[in-house]
């Protein structure tokens, strides 16, 4: 998003003469089945784990989507951007505990309501 040049509280005729950019929100989509209940990044990398409403934990590499957002807005991409699903597993019951280990890179803990 771009910072606006005008404050919402201040309005005057001089403000109308200034030309500024409208806020722009950029995004990339990553194919994902179901709604995301939790998402955790592995130590700030492009590897993320998600917990869906279908009791599935998925691990994705979204590096390409993240890098596409770092490019200037007018840069055209030649291929579709998204995330690569690296792994997934199901829990027999719902749950919301999901986090990467701060001690061991790549170790993921996920806990459901059934212990």
Helices and strands as residue ranges (DSSP letters): H 13-17, E 36-41, E 47-52, E 56-61, H 63-70, E 84-90, E 97-100, E 108-111
